[in-house]
Amino acid sequence: MERSLQGKTVLLGVSGGIAAYKAVEITSRLVKLGAEVHVLMTPAATKLVAPLTFQAICHTPVMVDVMREQTGGVDHVHLAHKADLYVIAPATANTIANLAGGHAADWLGICGLAVTCPVLLCPAMEANMYAAPITQRNLQTLKNQGWTIMEPGEGRFASGLMGKGRLPEPADIVEAGLLLLGRAERQDLTNKKVLVTAGTTREALDPVRFIGNRSTGKMGFAIAAAAAARGADVTLVTGPSTLPDPAGVKVIKIESALEMLAACQEAFPGADITIAAAAPADYRPLEYHDQKIKKAGDEMTIQLVKNPDIIAELGTHKAPGQITVAFAAETERVIEHAREKLIKKKADFVVANDVTAAGAGFGVDTNKVSFITPGSVDELPLMTKQEVADRILDKAVLLLGER
């Protein structure tokens, strides 16, 4: 990833949360990377950090009073047209509600309506406020219009309570901004179709029980979002998940592995790249019971039958020029098993990881993977799943170009 923001204009919106002090370091990091930074503050934010602090770092006027012209021009139009990236950190519950409602009472809302560049919003608030259904609804509204919402961290709040809602560290916010800007500028998947699978499947035993696994779909959803951001026409086939649908992606929701296979078989012939990040159940119950099975005795035997290997099935029908990528989530002999899957699944490369490793299992926001090809093993460091998604797409695009 390019480590410079030279020639780029970044708007930094700062709202009135206790984490506003972290925005000073965000500003400093952006400036050191060469960005021209314009800070927008809500009036409440100025009670926590003085505007002069930001101005001393970025050497541009800090926008607070919407009724006072700062430069003699129409500032909101000028800044919105000029911006390459808009970062809002911290974003309080009140600011998020205003943005979702389209309010233009402060500079953050005005530029939120006017910008056409990528937007990175970083929520920061008390845990119960973040978890509140209305806050989650407002965040979903902003996601639906293409904004990127950075997951808040967990820890201790100023109140002394513990929970999820802390502003991520400034270095991580800047890194996410760099990644988002890089995607927006790299439209290497324009006019390409990408098929992605994600999450687990549920193999029903009776109306209330099923066989499944711990996959949450985070990796597959990240890949789908990254592909869409790079210009692709994306179809995401996903098992049950609590994750919001990625913006600009066609989402097909299924329950079982057989349903996932059917959906993939329909979409696969037109796909340039297929990435099988899902973890469908390997087996399903041989018999489905129409009524709930009642407890009887100390033991119960369930006969299972093997599910089809979805990416292997697709691989047998792969046309010249199509790229297929398989995943190998292992707990031992990771590389050895991944090499076996490379052949069995007729994939162009396998993304392998040890799900027992710290930061690389199901449900976390990071991953540590290796790319396995017939002649090489490329081990990547621990990254966010968004970063891993882009690295996977980088390799797939490279292979697609070679075809």
Secondary structure, DSSP 8 states (H G I E B T S, - for coil): -----TT-EEEEEE-SSGGGGHHHHHHHHHHHTT-EEEEEE-TTGGGTS-HHHHHHHH-S--B--TTS-SSSS-HHHHHHHH-SEEEEEEE-HHHHHHHHTT--SSHHHHHHHH--S-EEEEE---HHHHHSHHHHHHHHHHHHTT-EE---EEEE-TTS-EEEEE---HHHHHHHHHHHHHHHH--TTTT-EEEEEESB--EESSSS-EE--S--SHHHHHHHHHHHHTT-EEEEEE-S--S---TT-EEEE-SSHHHHHHHHHHHGGG-SEEEE--B--SEEESS--SS-----SS-----EEE---HHHHHHTT--TT-EEEEEEEESSSHHHHHHHHHHHTT-SEEEEEETTSTT-STT-SEE--EEEETTEEEE--SEEHHHHHHHHHHHHHHHHHH-
